């Protein structure tokens, strides 16, 4: 697919422009209240959360992201995993 630079430096992507046009037409056909409801539904991504049971222990994982954080996710995971386990704890289980 051939790409050209727009005046603002963005790459010209016809498939993205087509999707934007479809969304624009959808929104134009809505009432003000419907548009506000649509934006509320689509603009916010809920936090990642899952529950898993392993060997009789239930683990609940919730992820919240701070846009001002000083480290990214891989760095944070590496930092957490590199910490020594508390005395008497191995692999998340009391020994």
N, C-alpha and C positions, 0 to 999 in steps of 0.2 A: 504494500500500500504506500503510495506516494504521500509524503508529508511536506507541507510548506509552512513557513513561519508567518503567523498573523502579524499585524502591525505592533501588537503588544508583546511579541516574543513567544506567544503560546503556539504549540504545535497544532496544525489544522488536522482535526480528526473527524471525518464525516459521520462516523457512527455515534460519537458523543454529541455532535451537533444535532443529529436526528433525534436522539433521546431527549435532549434539552427542548427541542421543538415540540415533541409529544407531551412532555410535562407542562410546557407553557400553554399549550392548547387545552390540556386537561384542567389546569388551574383557571384559565380564562372562562371556562364553561361553568365554574363553581360560583356560588355566592360567597360573600366575604366570610361568613361564618364557616362555610365548608372549607375554604382555603385555610383559615386559621386552624381548624381541626386537623386538616391534612398535614400542615407544617408541624403541629404538635406531635402527631403520630410518627412522622418521618425524620424530624430533625434531631431527636434524642435517641441515642443508643443506650439501652439499659445495661447496667453492669453485668459482666460475665459471672455466672453463678452455676455451680453444679454440686450435686450431692452423690457420694458414692460410698458404698459399704464394702470394706475389705476385711476379711478375717474377723468379723464380728464388731469391727470399729467403723463408725459412721464418720466420714470426712465431708465437711462442707467447705467449699472453696468459693470465695467471692473476690472479684478483682475490681478495684477502683483505680482510675488513672489520674494522676495529677499532671497537668500540662506544664507546670513549672518545676517538675522533679529534676534533680540533678543527675539522674541515671536512667537508662532505658531498661526495658524488661529483661533482656539477656544479662545485662550487668547486675541487676538486682538479684536475679535467680542465682547467678554465679556467686555473688556475695553471701547470700543466705546459705547456699549449699557448702560454701567453704568454711563456714563457722563450725567450730568443734561442737559436738553434741554435749548437752549437759551430762554430768556424771550419772551413770545408771540408766541412761536413755540410749538406745541403739535402734536406728531405723524407725524412729517414731513410736517405738513400743517400750514400755517399762521393762527392764530386765532385773 
